[in-house]
Amino acid sequence: MEDSSPKEDNPGVLKLLQALKQAIQELQAHPTHKSVQSNSSPIKALLELETESDSIISKDPLLSTLSRHLAELKILVETLERNRGYGLRSFLTRRVSTYSISRVAGSIESEIQALMDRGSIDSLINALKDPWKDEDELARLLSQFEHRVSQGFNPELQDSVLKSKAFSVLQTVLCDPNCSKQIREKAAFCVAALIRFNKDVFVGQVNMGDTIQALLEMKSAHSVKVLCELITFIKSPFVDVILCNGELPKILTLLESKDLSMKVVVFNCILEIGYFGRKEAVEAMLNGGLIEKLVELQRSEFGGDLIGMGKYGNENEESEGKKREKKFLENHPFASCVARFAVQLEVGEGLRKREKRAFKPEILEKVREASVNDAEAATIIAEVLWGSSP
């Protein structure tokens, strides 16, 4: 791939780009006639930087577009300075010049950001090629990349990511058991961030089998959280691969973790599987002891039931009831977890109507078998039958 970013061994270029970006942002934050005069702070800073940067930018062909924009900005400011009179012609010229300066400033900021993005992506790719060399620096670059991508869609940024083949490299590191867990988790966060960035482009690049295996091998709350997010994005096909690769038992086993945060994210993952999973996936979970595990979690100190909280007489009671329910769930994440799973099956996309109807009696029977007494069974069955959570 042809290098299309500022030279990494020239920190002066990066420092200059950051200074130019800051000056441009200050100018755009106050887009008034006075702010674009040559003696205003933002314009003065930009003109000084333009003069200072000429020797650097003019020698680097990769910065030619930025150089043209800066030269155009200088000409526009000089035009504005020559039309300070009070006549109609001067007034119109000032208005046009002020608008043009704002437009060019926007172009400069976009070009600077694109250059900085290409530079940071190149640095990340080079670091990922040798992930054991400097793990602290690689972790910083991965976090920086995730933050940048999470700011929202940007076509120039997407173009740089695709040209660098960053998604493929990130997946390789994620699936490499020789890399540290910290680096693999951060690579997983970046993969998820890219899918959020543009699902239509990046979902098709996911190596589902290897990615699922890698995320579950790490056995961390962070990795399971990414797995849950991928289920949400890719839906039934992703659950199909989880089932076909025999990974569902691993997920169910993680519900027995002593780490509460792990159990919470695993439960959320199971809810997503219930929503998007087809008949075979749901059957595998039920046969794998899911209901028994959920009944035990609901019985624990972090469980309980929400029955009654969802019944309201008027809007004020409804609002208060929802607040109480939300607060209760914060401290009791497994409250009414059996009914919440049943609700996911009922409203989900993976099952046909007759399959949804068929699973409910099976769930109720397993609840009776797993309950320690009739009272516990009656409460959970009532929640499953009528629902107690949204």
Beta strands, then each sheet from edge to edge (+ up, - down):
end
